[in-house]
Amino acid sequence: MDDLATEILDLVKVKMKEQGAYDRASYEELIEETTEYFYEKGKITDDDNIEFIKDELLQMYEIVKDQLAD
C-alpha cells in the first residue's frame, strides 16, 4: 500500500473510533468521505488512481476491524 492509501486509512481508523462506526457500510462511507476530503485539500489529484486506492482500502475491512477490536 502506498503512502497516500496509508494516510487515508489512518484517518479512517480515527474516524471509526470517534464515531463508534465499525460496520462495513460505515467503513465504506468513511473511505468515501476521507478520499473526498483529501481531494478537496489537494492531497489527491486527478492523476491519482482513486478508484484503485478505494478498492485497496475496501479489501482491508476485515483487517481493520480486527485491529480496532484489539
FENKA-V964955 format. One record per pair of residues at least 12 apart in sequence whose ideal C-beta (glycine too) atoms are under 8 Angstrom apart, sorted by the first residue. I is the first residue (numbers start at 1). J is the second residue. D is the distance in Angstrom with one decimal. If there is no record, write none. Layout:
I;J;D, I;J;D
This chain:
1;56;6.3, 2;53;7.9, 4;38;7.6, 4;43;7.0, 4;44;7.0, 4;48;6.7, 4;53;6.6, 5;53;5.0, 5;56;5.7, 5;57;6.2, 7;38;7.7, 7;43;7.4, 8;31;7.1, 8;34;5.2, 8;35;6.2, 8;38;6.3, 8;53;6.8, 8;57;6.4, 9;57;5.8, 9;60;6.9, 9;64;7.2, 11;34;5.2, 11;37;7.9, 12;27;7.1, 12;30;4.8, 12;31;5.8, 12;34;5.3, 12;57;7.2, 12;64;7.5, 13;64;6.4, 13;67;7.5, 13;68;6.6, 15;30;5.0, 15;33;7.6, 15;34;7.1, 16;30;6.3, 16;64;7.6, 16;68;6.2, 17;68;6.7, 22;65;6.2, 22;68;6.4, 24;61;5.6, 27;58;7.8, 27;61;5.3, 27;64;6.9, 27;65;7.7, 28;58;6.4, 31;54;5.9, 31;57;5.1, 31;58;6.6, 32;54;7.5, 35;50;6.0, 35;53;7.0, 35;54;6.2
